[in-house]
């Protein structure tokens, strides 16, 4: 039995957003598994509540998840820099305050905000500059936290300062809930337009990836064959002369083609240096080809996506 399209979209939105937040929570596990699980729990409750209030589709859910992920990342980075000795309980409380305040404010104004989200003008990008004004006072709290010598204070003072700072951000979020929702709607509109344009880039992207893979494998074979039939070691591996396995050759080929240059494998022979130079030139030409194909597809894709 096939699910209705609206239900399929809701399930897809839920699965993608929760998967993304699970990825973020696992990335934050260095802060402790309790904090990581708390992050996932808060994100799940918050996204569930927002979906009930604003059933605005997959892109809205992804925009909300992206906002929560950025918030969690900034909280960890600034928190560890400015409040390194704060108690763990204060970190959990501080992290929860802005999210809880925002969700409660959305619920208190759910009728007005839901009508804005569902309105004809809900995806008007002209509102974008006004929708981000609340970032200024929020950013000022972050700047003050980083510039003041709070990280030298006693642990109890750091805990209190962390909770106070996040309480201030919670108040800003509750007061500016309309602008934040408008920002999420604008981000949803941007993602929808980008999604429509990506279908016109599928062919040039697939072509570029195929040619990149072809060149990577071909030159990996060249390097491996040259190394196999050479009398001496023609590569330096981790600072020592050595022989390449195919996986090493493929790694060196990809790094050379993309001009990353990790330096863990280096050519020690003039012939191999010349071969690597040819591959780098081909990599630049491939990049130009990909850019030209994308620009050629850009005109038709932009017109069709904006209709």
C-alpha positions in Angstrom: 0.0 0.0 0.0 1.5 3.3 -1.1 1.6 6.1 1.4 0.1 9.5 0.4 2.6 12.0 -0.8 2.1 14.4 2.1 2.8 11.6 4.6 5.8 10.4 2.6 7.2 13.9 2.7 6.6 14.2 6.4 8.4 10.9 7.0 11.3 11.9 4.8 11.6 15.3 6.6 11.6 13.6 9.9 14.1 10.9 8.9 16.5 13.4 7.3 16.4 15.9 10.1 16.8 13.4 12.9 19.6 11.7 11.0 21.4 15.0 10.6 20.9 15.8 14.3 22.2 12.3 15.2 25.3 13.1 13.2 25.7 16.4 15.0 25.2 14.7 18.4 27.8 12.1 17.6 30.2 14.8 16.6 29.7 16.5 19.9 30.3 13.3 21.8 33.8 14.6 22.8 31.9 16.9 25.2 30.5 13.8 26.9 27.8 11.3 25.9 25.3 12.9 28.3 25.6 16.2 26.5 25.4 14.5 23.1 22.2 12.6 24.1 20.8 15.7 25.6 21.5 17.6 22.3 19.7 14.8 20.3 16.8 14.8 22.7 16.3 18.5 22.7 16.6 18.7 18.9 14.1 15.9 18.5 11.5 17.6 20.8 12.1 21.0 19.3 11.9 19.8 15.7 8.7 17.8 16.5 7.1 20.8 18.1 8.0 23.1 15.2 6.7 20.5 12.7 3.4 20.5 14.5 3.1 24.2 14.5 4.6 24.8 11.0 4.0 21.8 8.8 6.0 23.6 6.1 7.6 20.7 4.3 11.0 19.1 4.0 13.0 22.2 3.4 11.6 24.0 6.5 12.5 21.0 8.6 16.0 20.9 7.2 16.4 24.7 7.8 15.3 24.3 11.4 17.7 21.3 11.8 20.5 23.4 10.3 19.8 26.2 12.7 19.9 23.9 15.7 23.2 22.3 14.5 24.8 25.7 14.1 23.5 26.7 17.5 24.9 23.5 19.1 28.3 24.0 17.4 28.7 27.7 18.5 27.5 26.8 22.0 30.3 24.2 22.3 33.1 26.3 20.8 32.3 29.5 22.7 31.4 27.6 25.8 34.7 25.8 26.0 36.6 29.0 25.2 34.9 31.3 27.6 33.5 29.0 30.3 36.0 26.0 30.4 35.5 25.3 34.1 31.7 25.6 34.2 29.8 22.7 35.8 28.2 20.1 33.5 24.8 20.9 35.0 25.2 24.5 33.9 26.1 23.5 30.4 22.9 21.4 30.0 20.7 24.1 31.5 22.3 26.8 29.4 22.0 24.8 26.2 18.3 24.1 26.9 17.2 27.6 27.8 17.2 29.3 24.3 15.7 26.2 22.6 12.9 25.9 25.2 12.2 29.6 25.1 11.9 29.6 21.3 9.6 26.6 21.2 7.4 28.0 24.0 7.2 31.4 22.2 6.3 29.6 19.0 3.5 27.8 20.8 2.2 30.9 22.4 2.0 32.7 19.0 1.3 29.6 17.0 -1.8 30.9 15.3 -0.2 34.0 14.0 3.1 32.4 13.1 1.4 29.4 11.4 -0.6 31.8 9.2 2.5 33.6 8.3 4.3 30.4 7.4 1.3 29.2 5.3 0.6 32.5 3.6 1.2 33.4 0.0 4.0 35.7 1.0 5.7 33.2 3.3 8.6 32.7 1.0 9.4 36.3 0.2 13.2 36.7 0.4 12.8 40.5 0.6 12.2 39.9 4.4 15.6 38.4 4.8 17.5 41.5 6.0 14.9 42.3 8.6 14.7 38.7 9.7 18.3 38.6 10.8 18.4 41.7 13.0 18.1 39.6 16.1 21.5 38.2 15.3 23.2 41.5 16.4 22.3 41.4 20.1 22.9 37.7 20.1 26.3 38.2 18.6 27.1 40.9 21.1 26.6 38.4 23.9 29.0 36.0 22.2 31.6 38.8 21.7 31.3 39.9 25.3 31.7 36.3 26.5 34.9 35.9 24.4 36.4 39.2 25.3 35.8 39.3 29.0 38.2 37.3 31.3 35.4 35.0 32.5 37.6 31.9 31.8 39.8 33.0 34.7 37.0 33.1 37.2 36.1 30.4 39.7 34.1 27.5 38.4 30.9 28.6 40.2 31.2 32.1 38.6 31.8 30.6 35.2 28.6 28.4 35.6 26.6 31.4 36.7 27.9 33.6 33.8 27.2 30.8 31.3 23.6 30.4 32.4 23.1 34.2 32.5 24.5 34.6 29.0 22.3 31.9 27.6 19.3 33.2 29.5 19.9 36.5 27.7 19.9 34.8 24.4 16.7 32.9 25.4 15.0 36.3 26.0 16.2 37.6 22.6 14.9 34.5 20.9 11.5 34.6 22.6 11.1 38.3 21.8 12.3 37.9 18.2 10.4 34.6 17.5 8.6 36.1 14.6 11.8 37.2 12.9 13.4 33.8 13.5 10.5 32.0 12.0 10.6 34.3 9.0 14.3 33.5 8.7 13.5 29.8 8.7 10.9 30.4 6.0 13.4 32.4 3.9 16.0 29.6 4.3 13.3 27.1 3.2 12.6 29.2 0.1 16.4 29.3 -0.7 16.7 25.5 -0.3 13.7 24.9 -2.5 15.2 27.1 -5.3 18.6 25.4 -4.9 17.0 22.0 -5.1 15.2 22.9 -8.3 18.4 24.2 -9.8 20.4 21.1 -8.9 18.5 18.9 -11.3 19.9 21.0 -14.2 23.4 20.4 -12.8 23.1 16.6 -12.6 24.6 16.0 -16.0 27.7 18.3 -15.7 28.3 17.1 -12.1 28.0 13.4 -13.1 30.4 14.0 -16.1 32.9 15.8 -13.9 32.9 13.0 -11.3 33.2 10.3 -13.9 36.2 12.0 -15.6 37.8 12.7 -12.2 37.5 9.0 -11.3 38.8 8.0 -14.7 41.9 10.2 -14.4 42.5 9.2 -10.8 42.5 5.5 -11.5 44.5 5.8 -14.8 47.3 7.8 -13.2 47.3 5.5 -10.1 48.0 2.6 -12.5 50.7 4.7 -14.2 52.4 5.4 -10.8 52.1 1.8 -9.7 53.5 0.4 -13.0 56.4 2.9 -12.9 57.2 2.0 -9.3 57.0 -1.7 -10.1 59.5 -1.6 -12.9 61.9 0.9 -11.5 65.2 -0.3 -10.2 65.1 1.9 -7.0 62.5 3.6 -4.9 61.0 6.5 -6.8 58.6 7.6 -4.1 59.1 8.8 -0.5 56.5 7.5 1.9 56.2 9.3 5.2 59.8 10.6 4.9 61.3 7.3 3.9 62.0 5.8 0.4 59.6 3.0 -0.3 57.4 1.1 -2.8 53.8 2.0 -3.5 50.9 -0.4 -3.1 47.9 0.3 -5.3 46.0 2.0 -2.5 48.9 4.3 -1.9 49.1 5.0 -5.6 45.4 5.8 -5.8 45.7 8.1 -2.8 48.6 9.9 -4.4 46.8 10.2 -7.7 43.7 11.7 -6.1 45.7 14.1 -4.0 47.7 15.2 -7.1 44.7 15.6 -9.3 42.9 17.7 -6.8 46.2 19.6 -6.0 45.7 19.1 -2.3 49.3 18.0 -1.6 49.3 16.4 1.8 53.0 15.6 1.5 52.7 12.1 3.0 53.8 10.6 -0.4 56.3 12.5 -2.6 57.8 11.8 -6.0 61.6 11.3 -5.8 62.2 10.8 -9.5 62.2 13.3 -12.4 60.0 11.1 -14.6 57.4 10.8 -11.8 57.5 14.5 -11.1 56.8 15.1 -14.8 54.0 12.6 -14.8 52.5 14.3 -11.7 52.8 17.7 -13.4 50.9 16.4 -16.4 48.2 15.1 -14.1 47.9 18.4 -12.2 47.5 20.3 -15.6 44.8 17.8 -16.6 43.2 18.4 -13.2 43.1 22.2 -13.8 41.6 21.6 -17.3 39.0 19.3 -15.8 38.1 22.0 -13.3 37.7 24.5 -16.1 35.6 22.1 -18.1 33.3 21.5 -15.1 33.0 25.3 -14.5 32.1 25.9 -18.1 29.5 23.1 -18.1 27.9 24.5 -14.9 27.8 28.0 -16.3 26.3 26.7 -19.6 23.5 25.0 -17.6 23.1 27.9 -15.2 21.1 30.1 -17.6 18.4 27.6 -18.4 18.4 26.2 -14.9 17.9 29.5 -13.2 15.0 30.6 -15.5 13.2 27.3 -15.0 13.8 27.2 -11.2 12.5 30.7 -10.6 9.2 30.0 -12.4 
